[in-house]
Amino acid sequence: MSPSQTSLPVGGAFPYYPPSQFIIEEDRMDQDAKKTVLRMIPYGIYVLTADDGKGNVAAATVNWVTQTAFAPPLVVVGVKTDSGAYQIIKDKKMFALNMLGKDQKGAAFTFFKPTKLEDGKLSGQAVHKGTTGVPILDAAPAAVECRVTGIVEQGDHHIVVGEVVEAHLPKPISGRPDAAILEMKDLGDNVFYGG
């Protein structure tokens, strides 16, 4: 490994080059083209939930999510570093991803705002504790509980790697499972998070 390389904080299996190693003049990039191209990446809509066990519960609508491994089953999610959810996840090392169905646009918009826990509900949404103690939205068609195995700390959103330790599917999904999920494009022509 050369002196300009550092090892990744997660896994460390290959050389990692910090972004500053590649000097690209941001001013030279066509910002409109960049925004449009990055918005072409399709995203599902999920509600990430976490509980620190001390009365602090967080929920946030997230969309930068993907599965990265079968064995063990791993998912990654981009979490905004200045969010309450991020701090709880970093400290407790547990979170849930609640999948939203096509008819749950209202829930997606609800969790764009700070979460309120009142009368056992998160911002008006009924929840129950999962196996690991994280909140699961009662109305979610599916959810996974994850144990954090690593965090890649770069940019304004850090990449949280989670091992799926529990899966919830209250009733069978008809048709393709990926067709049942709410997607960013379903929220309207002027709703984007990317670019």
N, C-alpha and C positions, 0 to 999 in steps of 0.2 A: 504494500500500500504506500503510495507516495505521500509526502508531507501535506499536500493540499487536499487529501482525502480524509474523511472522518468516517467512522463506522456508524451505521444506523442505530438509533436507540432501540428499535424493534428488530430483533432477529440478528442483525449485523452480518448477514450472509453475503452481502455484496458491497462494493465500495459506494459510498454516498458522496455526492458532490453538492455542497451548499449552493443555493441559487446565485450567490454573489460570485461564484466561479465563472459564470457565463455572463459577460457584460454585453447586454443588448440595450441599445438606446430605446427606452420606452416611447420617446417622442417620435421615433421613426415608424412605429407600428401604426397602422390605420386602426384607430380605436373603434370606429363603427363596425369595421369588418370583424375585428376581434370579438366584439360583443355579439354580433349576429352569429358568427361561427360557434362560439361557446354555447349560445342558446339553442343550437341545433341538437345538443346532447339531450336525449329524452330522460325525464325524471319521473319517478313515482313520488307520491306524497305520503308521508308517515308522520306519526306523532311519537317523538322520543320522550320517554318518561323516566324519572329517577327520584329516589327518596333517600335522604341521608339518615333516616331513622331517628332524627332529632326534631322532627316537625317541619323540616324544609323539604318541600316537594316541588319538582319542576317538570314542566312539559313544554315542548316546543315543536312546531311544525318543521320538519327537515325533509330534504329531497336529495342530498348528495349521499346516496346509499347504494351499496352493491354487495353481493356475495363474492368472497374471494377464495374460498377453499371448501372442499367436501369433507375432508378428514384432517383435523376436526372441522366441523362446520363453522366457518368464520364469515362475518360481515364487517364492513367498514362504513363509517358514517362521518361526514364532515360536520363538526360542531363548532359554532361560533365561540371564540375564546372568552368573550366578555359576557357570556350568558350564565344565568344561574344553573342551568342544566350542566354546562361544562364543568363547573366547579364541583358539583355533587358527583358527577361521573368520575372525575379525576380522583376525588377523595374516597368514594365508596367502591369504585371499580365494578359497578353493576348498572345496567340500564335495560329498558325495554323499547322495542320498536313496535308500535301499534300500526298495522296496515289500515289504511282508510279505503272504503269502497267507493265506487263511482257516485253514490248518492250522499256522500259525506263532505261536500264542499264547505258546509257551515263549520264543521269541526276543524277543517284545515285552517280557515280564517280565524277561528277562535284561538288557536294556539300560535298564531303569529304574534299575539300580544302576551304580556306577562301573565303567568298563571296565578289563579286565586284558588286556595283550598278552603271551601266553606261547606259545612254540613256533609262532609265525606265525599264531596264532588270536586273535581278539578275544573274550574271555570265553567261550572254548570253541567259537566259531563260525569255520569256515574262511573266509578272505578272500583276495582277490587285488587287486593294484593296478590301478586303472583307468587310462585314457589320461592323466589329469592327475595321477596318483599317489595319489589318494584311495582308501581301502579300499572294496572292493565285497564284500558278503556273497555267498559262493558259492551259498548256498541261496535267495537272494532271487529271486523270479520276474521281477523287473524292477528297474532302478535308473537314475538319471540323475546325471550329473556336472555340477556347476554352478560358474560363475565368479561371485563376488560383484560385483554392480554398485552396491549401496548398502545401507545399514543405517539403519532408522528407529529412533532411540534414545529410546524412551519406555517407561515401565513396567518391570516386573520381567522381561519377555521382550522382546527387541528383534526387530523384523521384518527379517529378512535377505532381500534380493532377490537371486535368482540366475538368471543366464542359463544355460539348458541347453546345454551344449557337447558332450555325449555321452549316448547312451541305450543301455541294455543290456536285451535281451530274449532270454535264452538259449533259450527255446522259445516257440512261439505260445501265446497265451491263447485258450481256447475260450469262446465266449459274450462277454458284455459285459466289457470290460476293467475297468470300475469295480466289477463284481460279484465280481471275483476278489480284491479287496483286503481285508485284515483291517480291521475297523472297531472303534472303541471299544466299541460295544455287544456285540461278539463276545467281549469279555474278561470279561464277567460283569455281573450286575445291580448290583454294588457297586463297580465300577471306573469312576471318572470323572476327567477332568482338565479342569476348566472350572467356571465359576460364580463 
